[in-house]
């Protein structure tokens, strides 16, 4: 499991087997498939590349932090079921090309990924 950090370097979520988990590791809040970033919507909301999560406008919304490989989610079977629910609801999985930018967005990663 690897931490996902905000601009200040604070852990805001975790990445585990392409599954984005809340900080309590109990709820799936998104997925990374290929380099596409998915949240609650049934279409890509951004991209993930170079250890960086980006909005469609190319601005940085979060980055990967420290690798805590020895950690696993508290309830792994439930996590996989939640991830499957998101995956099975996807209608559009084609990612658009985005231009990589160096600046951070003002938006919160958690609000961005969990918005309907």
C-alpha positions as CSV (number, residue, x, y, z in Angstrom):
1,X,0.0,0.0,0.0
2,X,1.3,3.5,-0.9
3,X,0.1,6.8,0.5
4,X,-1.4,9.4,-1.6
5,X,-0.4,12.9,-0.5
6,X,-1.6,16.5,-1.1
7,X,0.5,19.5,-1.9
8,X,1.5,19.8,1.8
9,X,2.7,16.2,1.9
10,X,-0.2,15.1,4.1
11,X,-1.6,11.6,3.5
12,X,-5.1,11.9,2.1
13,X,-5.7,8.4,0.8
14,X,-3.9,5.1,0.0
15,X,-3.3,3.2,-3.3
16,X,-3.6,-0.5,-3.0
17,X,-3.6,-2.8,-6.0
18,X,-4.9,0.1,-8.2
19,X,-7.7,0.7,-5.6
20,X,-7.8,4.2,-4.0
21,X,-8.8,3.9,-0.3
22,X,-9.9,6.4,2.3
23,X,-7.4,7.0,5.1
24,X,-9.2,4.6,7.4
25,X,-8.7,1.9,4.7
26,X,-12.4,0.9,4.9
27,X,-13.9,2.5,1.8
28,X,-13.0,2.5,-1.9
29,X,-13.1,6.0,-3.2
30,X,-11.6,5.4,-6.7
31,X,-9.7,3.2,-9.1
32,X,-6.7,3.5,-11.4
33,X,-7.0,1.5,-14.6
34,X,-4.1,1.8,-16.9
35,X,-3.4,5.5,-16.5
36,X,-7.1,6.5,-16.1
37,X,-8.4,7.8,-12.8
38,X,-11.9,6.9,-11.8
39,X,-14.0,8.1,-8.9
40,X,-17.8,7.8,-8.4
41,X,-18.6,8.8,-12.0
42,X,-18.8,6.1,-14.6
43,X,-16.1,7.7,-16.8
44,X,-12.5,8.8,-16.3
45,X,-12.1,12.0,-14.2
46,X,-8.4,12.4,-14.6
47,X,-5.1,10.6,-15.3
48,X,-2.3,9.0,-13.3
49,X,1.3,9.1,-14.6
50,X,4.8,9.8,-13.2
51,X,3.5,9.1,-9.7
52,X,1.1,12.0,-10.0
53,X,-2.7,12.2,-10.1
54,X,-4.0,14.9,-12.5
55,X,-7.3,16.5,-13.4
56,X,-8.3,16.6,-17.1
57,X,-6.9,20.1,-17.3
58,X,-3.4,18.7,-16.5
59,X,-3.0,20.3,-13.0
60,X,-1.7,18.2,-10.2
61,X,-4.3,17.1,-7.6
62,X,-2.2,14.5,-5.6
63,X,1.0,12.5,-5.7
64,X,2.2,9.2,-4.5
65,X,3.9,9.3,-1.1
66,X,5.7,6.6,0.9
67,X,5.4,2.9,0.1
68,X,4.1,1.0,3.1
69,X,4.2,-2.4,1.3
70,X,3.8,-4.3,4.5
71,X,0.4,-2.7,5.2
72,X,-2.7,-4.3,3.9
73,X,-6.3,-3.0,4.2
74,X,-8.2,-4.1,7.3
75,X,-10.9,-5.9,5.3
76,X,-9.4,-6.9,2.0
77,X,-12.4,-9.0,0.7
78,X,-14.8,-6.1,1.3
79,X,-12.4,-3.7,-0.4
80,X,-12.3,-5.9,-3.5
81,X,-16.1,-6.1,-3.5
82,X,-16.4,-2.3,-3.3
83,X,-13.9,-1.9,-6.2
84,X,-15.8,-4.4,-8.3
85,X,-19.0,-2.4,-7.8
86,X,-17.2,0.7,-9.2
87,X,-15.7,-1.2,-12.0
88,X,-19.0,-2.9,-13.0
89,X,-20.7,0.5,-13.2
90,X,-18.3,2.0,-15.7
91,X,-19.7,3.0,-19.1
92,X,-16.9,5.0,-20.6
93,X,-13.3,3.9,-20.1
94,X,-11.5,5.9,-22.8
95,X,-9.0,8.4,-21.3
96,X,-8.4,11.7,-23.1
97,X,-5.0,13.1,-23.7
98,X,-4.0,15.7,-21.2
99,X,-1.1,18.2,-21.2
100,X,1.1,17.8,-18.1
101,X,1.3,20.9,-16.0
102,X,3.6,21.7,-13.1
103,X,1.1,23.6,-11.0
104,X,-1.3,22.2,-8.4
105,X,-5.0,22.7,-8.6
106,X,-6.8,24.4,-5.7
107,X,-9.3,21.5,-5.5
108,X,-9.3,18.9,-2.8
109,X,-8.4,15.4,-4.1
110,X,-11.0,13.8,-1.8
111,X,-13.8,16.1,-3.0
112,X,-12.8,15.7,-6.6
113,X,-12.7,11.9,-6.6
114,X,-15.9,11.5,-4.6
115,X,-18.1,14.0,-6.4
116,X,-21.1,12.6,-8.3
